[in-house]
Amino acid sequence: MNKEVLKVMASRLDDEKGAVIILDQTALPNQTIYKTHTTKETIWEAINKLEVRGAPAIGIAAAYGIYVVMNKSLADNFNAFYEEFKTVKSYFSSSRPTAVNLFWALDRMENCLYKNRDKGIAEIKQALREEAEAIRREDEEVCKMIGENALTLLKPGMGLLTHCNAGTIATSKYGTALAPIYLGEERGYGFKVFADETRPLLQGARLTTWELNEAGVDVTLICDNMASIVMKKGWIDAVLVGCDRVAANGDAANKIGTSGVAILAKEYGIPFYVHAPLSTIDMGTKSGEGIEIELRKGEEIYETWFSQPMAPKGIKTYNPAFDVTDAQYITAIITEKGIAYPPYEKSLKDMFEGNQF
């Protein structure tokens, strides 16, 4: 296995430049471009325009970003610094509405700031930097544990279907849904992966196949509407997906098209596994009905990835970035703390409370 791909970072700090460096994922797989961001406006755009994407990676970039912005603050007292922080936090929160890690990371940075309120401004800034790095470091450990837990459900030689990209560039390392694939590759499992292209932004085609191919994994690209036929042929033994938010009842929001794959998997008797860090599970949202679904510009459907428009200019479009997979279609939710099974209202609650499940 080529482990160099696991060293690719979606974002990192550059203290000399006072910047967060972000891998522009919109340029992959044809170009590997790192952009230097020093202002709240360009960091917001990087998140909103999908230069950085994937729930954990968004959270890490936001934590780095708010540190970079606040490190330039000229405020000389806590109250002024805190008010400035809250303005930047509110601004960043408006960049993507569905991925709960964005809000989780920003809340964690605010808690860090407030916990250090009795210290000087320089010390508070350093504490924010350390917290942002801790968020990244902990995510790497979380992803590895998700991979280890998921691997207990898989056997060597299995055919696996993925949707969207839940790999190393969507996190700090390993990924969520791709973590068991990377760990399995290291251990000689020889998985055969089928990657949905994931219209309209093609994260499966551009990102997942790029990652897995670079790592030496056996990966085959298919169009989204080919998932049924590969299942019917018996080539798929399990479906592995990540998610951007899990409600308390187990409903899971992920990239548009995920719910259709889950319905197909149930029809063919194939287990459907959602990989979710605890930071992605929103116990304050009772069901998927409470998850806000981001709507994006229609040009992404017919224009963005084409040399010329594939539909009449100005045609009416409906372009939700995510859909919600009902809990009834999810075989298990795999976290760093273990594997939750239905009924999720109980198993997820027990997981957060540290009980057996």
PEQUIGI-V340897 format. One line per field, one symbol per residue. ss: DSSP state (H for helix, E for strand, L for the rest). A space follows every 10 residues. Layout:
ss=???
//
This chain:
ss=LLHHHHHLLL EEEELLLLEE EEELLLLLLL LLLEEEELLH HHHHHHHHLL LLLLHHHHHH HHHHHHHHHH HLLLLLLHHH HHHHHHHHHH HHHLLLLLLH HHHHHHHHHH HHHHHLLLLL HHHHHHHHHH HHHHHHHHHH HHHHHHHHHH HLLLLLLLEE EELLLLLHHH LLLLLLLLHH HHHHHHLLLL LEEEEELLLL LLHHHHHHHH HHHHLLLEEE EELHHHHHHH HHLLLLLEEE ELLLEEELLL LEEEELLHHH HHHHHHHLLL EEEEELLHHH EELLLLLHHH LLLLELLLHH HHLLLLLLLL LLLLLLLLLE LEEEELHHHL LEEEELLEEE LLLHHHHHHH HHHLLLL
//
